Amino acid sequence: MCAYMKMKITLQNSAKKITDYLHHKISAEELVDWAETAMMEGEFEDGYKASITVKQATAISG
Protein backbone atom coordinates (compact mmCIF):
# COMPACT_ATOMS: atom_id res chain seq x y z
CA MET A 1 0.00 0.00 0.00
CA CYS A 2 1.37 3.41 -0.98
CA ALA A 3 0.58 6.27 1.36
CA TYR A 4 0.34 9.75 -0.14
CA MET A 5 1.97 12.48 1.92
CA LYS A 6 1.36 16.13 1.20
CA MET A 7 4.37 18.40 0.81
CA LYS A 8 4.79 20.43 4.02
CA ILE A 9 5.23 24.10 3.14
CA THR A 10 6.79 26.36 5.75
CA LEU A 11 7.86 29.96 5.61
CA GLN A 12 11.48 28.78 5.94
CA ASN A 13 11.45 26.35 3.01
CA SER A 14 9.54 28.85 0.87
CA ALA A 15 12.15 31.53 1.59
CA LYS A 16 14.95 29.05 0.84
CA LYS A 17 13.50 28.32 -2.60
CA ILE A 18 13.38 32.04 -3.39
CA THR A 19 16.92 32.51 -2.08
CA ASP A 20 18.13 29.57 -4.18
CA TYR A 21 16.59 31.18 -7.25
CA LEU A 22 18.11 34.59 -6.51
CA HIS A 23 21.54 32.95 -6.05
CA HIS A 24 21.13 31.03 -9.34
CA LYS A 25 21.06 27.62 -7.62
CA ILE A 26 17.74 26.77 -9.28
CA SER A 27 16.18 28.03 -12.50
CA ALA A 28 13.04 30.11 -12.86
CA GLU A 29 11.32 27.04 -14.28
CA GLU A 30 12.26 24.97 -11.22
CA LEU A 31 10.99 27.71 -8.90
CA VAL A 32 7.68 27.96 -10.76
CA ASP A 33 7.27 24.17 -10.83
CA TRP A 34 7.87 23.99 -7.08
CA ALA A 35 5.52 26.91 -6.35
CA GLU A 36 2.73 25.54 -8.55
CA THR A 37 3.02 22.11 -6.94
CA ALA A 38 3.04 23.72 -3.49
CA MET A 39 -0.11 25.69 -4.28
CA MET A 40 -1.95 22.64 -5.62
CA GLU A 41 -0.75 19.87 -3.33
CA GLY A 42 1.04 21.46 -0.39
CA GLU A 43 0.02 21.67 3.22
CA PHE A 44 0.89 25.08 4.63
CA GLU A 45 2.21 24.78 8.17
CA ASP A 46 2.64 28.51 8.67
CA GLY A 47 -0.69 29.25 7.07
CA TYR A 48 -1.08 32.61 5.46
CA LYS A 49 2.60 33.71 5.48
CA ALA A 50 3.83 30.58 3.72
CA SER A 51 1.12 30.73 1.07
CA ILE A 52 1.94 34.38 0.35
CA THR A 53 5.63 33.47 0.01
CA VAL A 54 4.80 30.76 -2.52
CA LYS A 55 2.69 33.24 -4.49
CA GLN A 56 5.67 35.63 -4.44
CA ALA A 57 7.86 32.86 -5.83
CA THR A 58 5.64 32.56 -8.88
CA ALA A 59 5.60 36.35 -9.31
CA ILE A 60 9.40 36.71 -9.00
CA SER A 61 10.12 34.17 -11.68
CA GLY A 62 7.34 35.19 -14.04
The first five atom37 places (N, CA, C, CB, O) and aatype in JSON, in Angstrom:
{
  "aatype": [12, 4, 0, 18, 12, 11, 12, 11, 9, 16, 10, 5, 2, 15, 0, 11, 11, 9, 16, 3, 18, 10, 8, 8, 11, 9, 15, 0, 6, 6, 10, 19, 3, 17, 0, 6, 16, 0, 12, 12, 6, 7, 6, 13, 6, 3, 7, 18, 11, 0, 15, 9, 16, 19, 11, 5, 0, 16, 0, 9, 15, 7],
  "atom_mask": [
    [1, 1, 1, 1, 1],
    [1, 1, 1, 1, 1],
    [1, 1, 1, 1, 1],
    [1, 1, 1, 1, 1],
    [1, 1, 1, 1, 1],
    [1, 1, 1, 1, 1],
    [1, 1, 1, 1, 1],
    [1, 1, 1, 1, 1],
    [1, 1, 1, 1, 1],
    [1, 1, 1, 1, 1],
    [1, 1, 1, 1, 1],
    [1, 1, 1, 1, 1],
    [1, 1, 1, 1, 1],
    [1, 1, 1, 1, 1],
    [1, 1, 1, 1, 1],
    [1, 1, 1, 1, 1],
    [1, 1, 1, 1, 1],
    [1, 1, 1, 1, 1],
    [1, 1, 1, 1, 1],
    [1, 1, 1, 1, 1],
    [1, 1, 1, 1, 1],
    [1, 1, 1, 1, 1],
    [1, 1, 1, 1, 1],
    [1, 1, 1, 1, 1],
    [1, 1, 1, 1, 1],
    [1, 1, 1, 1, 1],
    [1, 1, 1, 1, 1],
    [1, 1, 1, 1, 1],
    [1, 1, 1, 1, 1],
    [1, 1, 1, 1, 1],
    [1, 1, 1, 1, 1],
    [1, 1, 1, 1, 1],
    [1, 1, 1, 1, 1],
    [1, 1, 1, 1, 1],
    [1, 1, 1, 1, 1],
    [1, 1, 1, 1, 1],
    [1, 1, 1, 1, 1],
    [1, 1, 1, 1, 1],
    [1, 1, 1, 1, 1],
    [1, 1, 1, 1, 1],
    [1, 1, 1, 1, 1],
    [1, 1, 1, 0, 1],
    [1, 1, 1, 1, 1],
    [1, 1, 1, 1, 1],
    [1, 1, 1, 1, 1],
    [1, 1, 1, 1, 1],
    [1, 1, 1, 0, 1],
    [1, 1, 1, 1, 1],
    [1, 1, 1, 1, 1],
    [1, 1, 1, 1, 1],
    [1, 1, 1, 1, 1],
    [1, 1, 1, 1, 1],
    [1, 1, 1, 1, 1],
    [1, 1, 1, 1, 1],
    [1, 1, 1, 1, 1],
    [1, 1, 1, 1, 1],
    [1, 1, 1, 1, 1],
    [1, 1, 1, 1, 1],
    [1, 1, 1, 1, 1],
    [1, 1, 1, 1, 1],
    [1, 1, 1, 1, 1],
    [1, 1, 1, 0, 1]
  ],
  "atom_positions": [
    [[0.83, -1.18, 0.0], [0.0, 0.0, 0.0], [0.88, 1.24, 0.0], [-0.95, 0.0, 1.21], [1.82, 1.34, 0.79]],
    [[0.59, 2.18, -0.86], [1.37, 3.41, -0.98], [0.61, 4.55, -0.33], [1.69, 3.73, -2.47], [-0.5, 4.89, -0.73]],
    [[1.22, 5.14, 0.67], [0.58, 6.27, 1.36], [1.01, 7.57, 0.7], [0.94, 6.29, 2.88], [2.19, 7.76, 0.4]],
    [[0.06, 8.45, 0.46], [0.34, 9.75, -0.14], [0.56, 10.77, 0.96], [-0.81, 10.2, -1.08], [-0.3, 10.95, 1.83]],
    [[1.7, 11.44, 0.93], [1.97, 12.48, 1.92], [2.02, 13.82, 1.21], [3.3, 12.19, 2.68], [2.69, 13.98, 0.19]],
    [[1.32, 14.79, 1.76], [1.36, 16.13, 1.2], [2.7, 16.78, 1.52], [0.19, 16.99, 1.75], [3.3, 16.52, 2.56]],
    [[3.15, 17.64, 0.61], [4.37, 18.4, 0.81], [4.1, 19.43, 1.91], [4.84, 19.08, -0.51], [3.16, 20.22, 1.8]],
    [[4.92, 19.43, 2.95], [4.79, 20.43, 4.02], [5.46, 21.72, 3.56], [5.42, 19.91, 5.37], [6.65, 21.72, 3.22]],
    [[4.71, 22.8, 3.56], [5.23, 24.1, 3.14], [5.35, 24.99, 4.38], [4.31, 24.75, 2.05], [4.37, 25.24, 5.07]],
    [[6.56, 25.44, 4.63], [6.79, 26.36, 5.75], [7.33, 27.67, 5.19], [7.77, 25.74, 6.8], [7.77, 27.74, 4.05]],
    [[7.29, 28.68, 6.01], [7.86, 29.96, 5.61], [9.35, 29.81, 5.32], [7.64, 31.02, 6.71], [9.87, 30.42, 4.38]],
    [[10.04, 28.98, 6.11], [11.48, 28.78, 5.94], [11.81, 28.09, 4.61], [12.03, 27.97, 7.1], [12.72, 28.53, 3.91]],
    [[11.08, 27.01, 4.27], [11.45, 26.35, 3.01], [10.99, 27.14, 1.8], [10.86, 24.94, 2.96], [11.57, 27.02, 0.72]],
    [[9.96, 27.96, 1.96], [9.54, 28.85, 0.87], [10.61, 29.92, 0.63], [8.18, 29.52, 1.19], [10.98, 30.2, -0.51]],
    [[11.1, 30.51, 1.71], [12.15, 31.53, 1.59], [13.43, 30.94, 1.02], [12.43, 32.17, 2.97], [14.13, 31.6, 0.26]],
    [[13.74, 29.7, 1.38], [14.95, 29.05, 0.84], [14.84, 28.87, -0.66], [15.18, 27.7, 1.52], [15.82, 29.07, -1.38]],
    [[13.68, 28.48, -1.15], [13.5, 28.32, -2.6], [13.73, 29.65, -3.32], [12.09, 27.77, -2.92], [14.39, 29.69, -4.36]],
    [[13.19, 30.73, -2.78], [13.38, 32.04, -3.39], [14.85, 32.44, -3.34], [12.51, 33.1, -2.69], [15.39, 32.97, -4.32]],
    [[15.49, 32.2, -2.22], [16.92, 32.51, -2.08], [17.75, 31.69, -3.07], [17.4, 32.24, -0.65], [18.67, 32.22, -3.69]],
    [[17.43, 30.41, -3.2], [18.13, 29.57, -4.18], [17.99, 30.12, -5.59], [17.61, 28.13, -4.12], [18.95, 30.12, -6.36]],
    [[16.81, 30.59, -5.93], [16.59, 31.18, -7.25], [17.41, 32.47, -7.41], [15.08, 31.48, -7.46], [18.06, 32.67, -8.44]],
    [[17.38, 33.32, -6.42], [18.11, 34.59, -6.51], [19.62, 34.39, -6.57], [17.77, 35.48, -5.32], [20.34, 35.23, -7.11]],
    [[20.11, 33.27, -6.01], [21.54, 32.95, -6.05], [21.88, 32.0, -7.2], [21.98, 32.33, -4.73], [22.98, 31.43, -7.23]],
    [[20.95, 31.83, -8.13], [21.13, 31.03, -9.34], [21.42, 29.56, -9.06], [22.26, 31.61, -10.16], [22.11, 28.9, -9.84]],
    [[20.91, 29.04, -7.94], [21.06, 27.62, -7.62], [19.96, 26.79, -8.27], [21.06, 27.4, -6.1], [20.15, 25.6, -8.53]],
    [[18.81, 27.42, -8.54], [17.74, 26.77, -9.28], [17.26, 27.74, -10.36], [16.56, 26.35, -8.33], [17.43, 28.96, -10.24]],
    [[16.67, 27.19, -11.39], [16.18, 28.03, -12.5], [14.8, 28.59, -12.18], [16.13, 27.23, -13.82], [14.15, 28.17, -11.23]],
    [[14.38, 29.55, -12.99], [13.04, 30.11, -12.86], [12.0, 29.01, -13.06], [12.81, 31.26, -13.86], [10.99, 28.96, -12.36]],
    [[12.25, 28.14, -14.01], [11.32, 27.04, -14.28], [11.19, 26.11, -13.06], [11.78, 26.23, -15.5], [10.09, 25.68, -12.73]],
    [[12.31, 25.82, -12.41], [12.26, 24.97, -11.22], [11.49, 25.66, -10.09], [13.68, 24.63, -10.75], [10.73, 25.01, -9.37]],
    [[11.69, 26.96, -9.93], [10.99, 27.71, -8.9], [9.49, 27.71, -9.16], [11.51, 29.14, -8.82], [8.69, 27.48, -8.25]],
    [[9.1, 27.95, -10.4], [7.68, 27.96, -10.76], [7.07, 26.57, -10.58], [7.5, 28.43, -12.21], [5.97, 26.44, -10.05]],
    [[7.78, 25.53, -11.01], [7.27, 24.17, -10.83], [7.03, 23.86, -9.36], [8.25, 23.15, -11.43], [6.0, 23.31, -8.99]],
    [[8.01, 24.22, -8.52], [7.87, 23.99, -7.08], [6.69, 24.77, -6.52], [9.17, 24.38, -6.35], [5.88, 24.23, -5.76]],
    [[6.58, 26.05, -6.89], [5.52, 26.91, -6.35], [4.14, 26.43, -6.8], [5.74, 28.37, -6.8], [3.2, 26.43, -6.0]],
    [[4.02, 26.03, -8.06], [2.73, 25.54, -8.55], [2.33, 24.25, -7.84], [2.78, 25.31, -10.06], [1.17, 24.07, -7.46]],
    [[3.29, 23.35, -7.66], [3.02, 22.11, -6.94], [2.64, 22.4, -5.49], [4.25, 21.18, -6.98], [1.71, 21.79, -4.95]],
    [[3.35, 23.34, -4.88], [3.04, 23.72, -3.49], [1.62, 24.27, -3.37], [4.05, 24.75, -2.98], [0.9, 23.95, -2.43]],
    [[1.23, 25.1, -4.33], [-0.11, 25.69, -4.28], [-1.2, 24.63, -4.47], [-0.25, 26.78, -5.35], [-2.26, 24.7, -3.84]],
    [[-0.94, 23.65, -5.33], [-1.95, 22.64, -5.62], [-1.98, 21.51, -4.6], [-1.72, 22.07, -6.99], [-3.06, 21.03, -4.24]],
    [[-0.81, 21.09, -4.13], [-0.75, 19.87, -3.33], [-0.17, 20.07, -1.93], [0.07, 18.86, -4.05], [-0.2, 19.16, -1.11]],
    [[0.34, 21.25, -1.66], [1.04, 21.46, -0.39], [0.12, 21.65, 0.8], [0.0, 0.0, 0.0], [-1.05, 22.0, 0.67]],
    [[0.7, 21.43, 1.95], [0.02, 21.67, 3.22], [0.81, 22.77, 3.92], [-0.08, 20.35, 4.11], [1.97, 22.57, 4.3]],
    [[0.19, 23.92, 4.1], [0.89, 25.08, 4.63], [0.9, 25.07, 6.14], [0.24, 26.35, 4.12], [-0.13, 25.3, 6.78]],
    [[2.08, 24.81, 6.72], [2.21, 24.78, 8.17], [2.07, 26.17, 8.78], [3.55, 24.18, 8.56], [1.44, 26.33, 9.83]],
    [[2.65, 27.15, 8.13], [2.64, 28.51, 8.67], [1.43, 29.3, 8.18], [3.92, 29.23, 8.28], [1.33, 30.5, 8.41]],
    [[0.54, 28.61, 7.53], [-0.69, 29.25, 7.07], [-0.47, 30.35, 6.06], [0.0, 0.0, 0.0], [0.18, 30.17, 5.03]],
    [[-1.03, 31.48, 6.37], [-1.08, 32.61, 5.46], [0.29, 33.07, 4.97], [-1.77, 33.76, 6.13], [0.47, 33.3, 3.77]],
    [[1.28, 33.2, 5.87], [2.6, 33.71, 5.48], [3.27, 32.8, 4.46], [3.49, 33.86, 6.7], [3.86, 33.29, 3.5]],
    [[3.2, 31.51, 4.66], [3.83, 30.58, 3.72], [3.14, 30.62, 2.36], [3.83, 29.16, 4.27], [3.8, 30.56, 1.33]],
    [[1.82, 30.71, 2.35], [1.12, 30.73, 1.07], [1.43, 32.02, 0.3], [-0.39, 30.6, 1.29], [1.54, 31.99, -0.92]],
    [[1.56, 33.12, 1.0], [1.94, 34.38, 0.35], [3.34, 34.27, -0.23], [1.87, 35.57, 1.35], [3.6, 34.75, -1.33]],
    [[4.25, 33.63, 0.49], [5.63, 33.47, 0.01], [5.66, 32.62, -1.26], [6.51, 32.83, 1.1], [6.42, 32.93, -2.18]],
    [[4.87, 31.58, -1.31], [4.8, 30.76, -2.52], [4.25, 31.57, -3.68], [3.94, 29.52, -2.28], [4.75, 31.45, -4.8]],
    [[3.23, 32.38, -3.44], [2.69, 33.24, -4.49], [3.75, 34.23, -4.97], [1.44, 34.0, -3.99], [3.81, 34.53, -6.16]],
    [[4.58, 34.73, -4.07], [5.67, 35.63, -4.44], [6.68, 34.91, -5.31], [6.35, 36.21, -3.19], [7.24, 35.5, -6.23]],
    [[6.92, 33.64, -5.03], [7.86, 32.86, -5.83], [7.41, 32.79, -7.28], [8.02, 31.44, -5.24], [8.23, 32.89, -8.2]],
    [[6.12, 32.61, -7.51], [5.64, 32.56, -8.88], [5.73, 33.94, -9.53], [4.2, 32.04, -8.93], [5.99, 34.04, -10.73]],
    [[5.53, 34.98, -8.77], [5.6, 36.35, -9.31], [7.04, 36.73, -9.64], [5.0, 37.35, -8.32], [7.29, 37.37, -10.66]],
    [[7.99, 36.37, -8.79], [9.4, 36.71, -9.0], [9.91, 36.11, -10.29], [10.25, 36.24, -7.83], [10.61, 36.77, -11.05]],
    [[9.56, 34.86, -10.53], [10.12, 34.17, -11.68], [9.34, 34.4, -12.96], [10.19, 32.71, -11.4], [9.8, 34.02, -14.04]],
    [[8.18, 35.02, -12.86], [7.34, 35.19, -14.04], [7.48, 36.55, -14.59], [0.0, 0.0, 0.0], [6.85, 36.88, -15.6]]
  ]
}
